[in-house]
């Protein structure tokens, strides 16, 4: 099964939290007491629906077919001030980088970025107060208690933004998938037609001294992606999360290196100008055909001020140097 078919980065679910249990209006009675005071306990709160970050999940696939998430109701209070049991919480494990939004308003509620981080998505209803709360000097035996508060029902959108240390930015066929397959254990689909990569591929790149970093092959940008053309916005959002952007331009491009870089750069700017604050690196891929003289000529076309390397994933040319350059950029 291709990785593409089970990478799910968007789900919409209906969340229904539990109702609170009602308070008890019980009056104390035993064989010695015919007319005791109020001793009704409080109702238990309804179950919450919660999200918890987990490094065991990479996608939202496990939630794709769970359309309705329902938490338990709280139980009513009992006599002798017994509080009702709390409804069981429903905890959904999600990958790091998951953003929760209100489906109706589009408002971002929160995001999960750490392993084990737990947040309430849809709170359960509060339990009602038992009648002993309403005792006063004038009302000695209140015969009423509070009903529990109803739970909440809402449609929620969960969206995943891939968290990676370095994101590969380039047109289709720039050699991104090939680079990822060479530097990591990821096995992306590779072919020489555009849009082979239609989901982000993640790879863990082993570095010196047992260190490693995460590289994401973001699906190829085409001109107009920021306007939603091609596979547009859905992919650009994955780039927001990468700490370093590695632009890839193939040596056999019909345009100059600077032109190709500028188009990619402009797409990102149009989508989200904040992306330009990230460190940018440039790899000129498919350079195994170039001799030194041609390389020197092409180096003159490289935009000023951006660290660059001529690389070849096929022959391994400058791959270790590229890892060094990325490592330095991530840790600066």
N, C-alpha and C positions, 0 to 999 in steps of 0.2 A: 504494500500500500504506500503510495507516495506521501511524503511528509505533508504536502500541500493539502491533502484531503482531511487531515485531522488537526490542522492548526486552526483553532477557533479563537478569534480575538474580539468577538462581539456577541453578547447574548442579552436577551430581554426576558425578565422573569417577573411573575406576579408574586409579591410577598405579602403574606397575611400573618400578622403577629397574633399572639393569643389574647383573649379577653381576660380581664382581671376577675378573680372570684369575688362573690359578694360577701360583705361582712355579716356576721351572725347577730340576730336580735335576741339571743337566748338570755333567760333570767335564771339565776342560780337556784337549783332545787336539790335537796337530798332529804334523807329521812328525818333529819333534825331541823331542816329549814323549809318552811312552807312558802315564805315570800322573801327570797333572797334578792340581792341586787343584780344588776346586769353583768354578765360574764361572757358575752359573745365575742369571739375572736375576729381578727381581720381576715379578709380574703387574700389569697396568694396572688402575686402579679402574674400576668400572662407572659408566655415565653417570648423572648426577643428573637429576631432574625439577625444574625451577626455574620461578619466576614472575618476570616483569619488568614493572614499571609502564610504561604507555605512554599518552600523551595522545592518541594516534591512535584509541584505542578508547573508546567511550562505554558499551558494553554487553558482555555475555558471549556474545552471539549466535554469534560465531565458534567457540565451544567447545561449543555446544549439541549438535552431532551427533558430537563426538569423545568417545566413551564410554571408550576405552582409550588411555592415553598410555604408550608403552613406550620406555624409553631403551636404548641399545646396551650389550652386555656388554663388559667389558675383555678384552684379549687376553693370552694367557699370556706369561710372560717367556721370553727366549731365552738362548743361550749367550753367552759373553764379556760377562756382566753386562748384557745388553740388557734394558731394562724393556719390558714389553708396552705396546701403545698403550692410551690411556684410551678408554673407551666414549664415544660422542658424547652430550652432554647434550641433553635435550629442554627447550627454553625456551618457556614459554607467555606470550604478551603479554596483559596484563589491564589494564582501566581503573583509574585511581586510585580508591581507596575500596573495593578488593576485599579481602574477608576470607576467609582459608583456614581451614577447620575439619576436624577428624577426623570422618568421617561416623558412626563407631561410637560415639565417646564424646561428640561434640558440642564437644570442647575446641577453643578458638580457638588456632590455631598462630601466626599472625601476620597483619598486614595490610599492604597496599601503598598508600602515600600519596604517593610522589614519582615523577616521571618518571625512568625509568632505574633505579629501585631494584630490585635483584635478590636474591631469597632462595631458598634450597634448600627445596623442598617435600618431596621423597622422595629421601634420599641414596642414591647408588650404593654397591654393596659394595666393601670395600677389596680391593686386589690382594694375593695371597699373597706371602710373602717367598721369595726364591730360596735355594738351599742354601748359598751363601757366607756367609749370616748365621749359619749354625749351626756354623761351623768353630770349633774350640777347640784348646787344646794337647793334649787327650786324643783328640778326634775330628778327625782331619786331613781326612778325605774324607767328609763327611756325604752320604748318598745320598737324603736326603729333603728335600722343600720343602713350603711351606705351600700348601694349596688357597686359592683366592680366597673371600672372604666372599660369601654370596648377597645379591642385591638385595632390595628390600623391596616388598611389594605392599600397597596400602591404598586405601580409598575416601575421596575428599576432596570436601568441599562448598565451592564458591566462591560467595560472596554479595557482591553489590555494594551499597554504601551510597553514594548519590549525594553528591558533594562539591559544595556550592554555598554562596555567600556569604549568600543570603537564601532562606528557605523560606516559601512561602505556605501559611498554615493557615486553613482555613475549611470550612464545610459545602459539599456540592455546591450549585452555582448561586450561589455567593457572588461570582462574577465573576473568579475567579482566572485561568482560561485567557484570558479577554478581556484582562485587564491584561497578561498575559505577551505576548500577540500584539501589543499596542500598544507596549510598551516595548522589545521585542527582535525579532529576526528569526525567532523560533520560530513555528511554525504549528500550534498544538495544535488538536485537534478541539474544536469549540465547539457546544454545543446546550443547550437549556434543560431537560434532564432530568437527574436525579442520575446520578452515576457515568459521565459522558462521559469524564472523565479516569480511565483505569484504570492508567496508568503515569506516573511522574514525567516531566514535560516540562521540559527545561532550555532556558533562553534566555540569551544574553549581552546585557546591557543596556549600551548605550553611554552614557557619562557625559561630563561636561565635560573638556576638555583631553585628549582621546583616552584617557581612563581608562575602565575597564569593570568590571562585576561580573557574577557568574553568579546567576541567579534560577531557582529550581525550583518548579514548580507541583506540590505534593504532592497526590495524589488526595484527594478530599473525605473528611473525617472524618465519621462519623455517631456519634450517641450509642451507646456500647457498643463502639466500635472497639478499645478497650484490652482488652476481653474476647474479641477475635477476631471480633466481628460484622462484617457487611458485608465490606469488603476489609481490615479490621483491621490486624494486626501487620505484614503484609508492607509496608505503606506507612509505618506509624509509624517503622519503622527508618530510612527515608530522611530523616526529620526530624532524627535524632540528629546528622547531620553538618553541619547548616547553622549558620552562625555567628550569624545574626540571624533571628528568627521574625517574619514579618509576618502578623498576624491580619487576616482580612478578614470584615467583617460587612456584608451588604447593607442599604441604607437602608430597603428595603421588607420587612424581616423582620417576622414576626408577633410575635416576642418583643421585649423591649427590647434595646438594644445590650449592656447589662451582662449580661443573662441569656445571650445568645448567646455572648458572650466567655467567661463563666464555664463554660459547657458545654464549649467547646473547650479551655479551660485545664484543666478537670478530667480530660478524656480524656488529655491529655498527661501530667498528673501521675500518673494511674493507670498509665500505660505506663512512664514513666521520670522520676522526680522530678528527675534531673539536668538535664533539659531546661529547668527553670525558672531555671537560672543564665544562660541566654542572654538577650541584650537582646530585648525585645518591643516591637513597634510595632503600631499599629492603623490600618487604612484602612477607612473607611465607604464602601463602593462604591455604585454606581448612584445617586449624589447629584445627578444633573443635574435631577431633578424638584423638589429642595428649594429653597424660598426662604430668605432669610437668617433670617427669624424662626423657621422650622421647624428650621433648622440650629442656631440658638442653643438651642432647647428640647432638641433631641437631644443636644447637646454636654453637657448636664447629666447625661445618663445614662452618659457614658463613665467607665469605671473610673479611679480616681485614680492619678496617677503614671505613666501610659503615654502616650507621645507619639502623637498621632492626627491624621488629616487626613480631610476629606470629599473623595472623589475621584469622577471619572466617566471610565471608559476610553473611552466613546463620544464625549464632547465634549472630552476632554483636560483636564478641570478638575483643577487641582492635581497633574498628573502629574509635572511638573518638580520641584515642591516635595517630592513623595513620593520622587523619586530623591535629592534633597538629604538628606532625613531618613534614608533607608536608608544612603547613603554615610557620613554622620556616625556612624551606629550601628555600621557595619562597622569603621570606622577608629578607634573610641574605645578 
